[in-house]
Amino acid sequence: MAAPIAPTFKNLNRFTGKVALVTGGVNGIGRGVVDELLREGCAVGIADLDEGSTALAAEFTAAGHAVRAWQGNLEDESFCTSFVAEAAAHFGRIDYLVNNAFSFTAKSHDATEEDWHRSLFVGPVAYARLLAAAAPHMQENGGGAVVNISSISAFIAQPHRWTYNAAKGAVHTLTKCMALDYATAGIRVNSVSPGWIWTRETLNAANLDGGSPEKWDAIWGEYHMLARCGHTVEIARPVLFLLSDDASFITGTDLPVDGGYQGMGPEGLGKTTVVAGSE
């Protein structure tokens, strides 16, 4: 089932000759980031639990892109460190890191130790381990940039989401601490907090009752000022902005890419949506 049509963007070629590591790059937001980086000339190393990562890398390579994939579990510290080391050896440098892979474990009082461990260790702990491993390689090239994918869930309470929201909240604070500690090394660290985005998970949810993405786009759009859900490319482009030299004086901050979600009250758009230019 396809999502509503996404916007398109022109090529800028800001990343030719650069190397980025992207976790969770096979699907969803991570895949959107990979697509956009490749479109702008970047070489990309992908880490993903999905067994399809190798086939995806082969597909990109056949199309003339510099891509290699490592399949493994970011909950495992040894995989985090080996991924970075092998990617650096393969590409010869590391300039950027996009920490995207996360466990969508939504539990509250019923959360087990395993639930908590996976939420935190696939998320903020892996983010920290990956940057610690990648930073020396970035420094060899005079610095670099990191984007951590956070969420609107880092800032609000949502029913039955102690594990997920706590882990995303940790990403928000971790980003600031990383930015402070690596500033003198020339490494900028920022985060992006998406709203509701059309990914595999939201498409599957939309199809539960046989409904269409268009139907649910209107319903879920009630939570966003722009009255719709976002597309992965609309997260990817802000990520690329934060990685690029266009954001050279931006670090330790979060960029909400949420269609106005965080600025809304609990009533949402309601039934009296005001259209621009109407009276």
Sequence and secondary structure as in RCSB ss.txt:
>XXXX:A:sequence
MAAPIAPTFKNLNRFTGKVALVTGGVNGIGRGVVDELLREGCAVGIADLDEGSTALAAEFTAAGHAVRAWQGNLE
DESFCTSFVAEAAAHFGRIDYLVNNAFSFTAKSHDATEEDWHRSLFVGPVAYARLLAAAAPHMQENGGGAVVNIS
SISAFIAQPHRWTYNAAKGAVHTLTKCMALDYATAGIRVNSVSPGWIWTRETLNAANLDGGSPEKWDAIWGEYHM
LARCGHTVEIARPVLFLLSDDASFITGTDLPVDGGYQGMGPEGLGKTTVVAGSE
>XXXX:A:secstr
   S           TT EEEEET SSHHHHHHHHHHHHTT EEEEEESSTTHHHHHHHHHHTT  EEEEE  TT
SHHHHHHHHHHHHHHHS   EEEE        STT  HHHHHHHHHHTHHHHHHHHHHHHHHHHHTT EEEEEE 
 GGGTS  TT HHHHHHHHHHHHHHHHHHHHHGGGTEEEEEEEE SEESHHHHHHHTTTT  HHHHHHHHGGGST
TSS EEHHHHHHHHHHHHSGGGTT  S EEEESTTGGG  TTTTTT    TT  
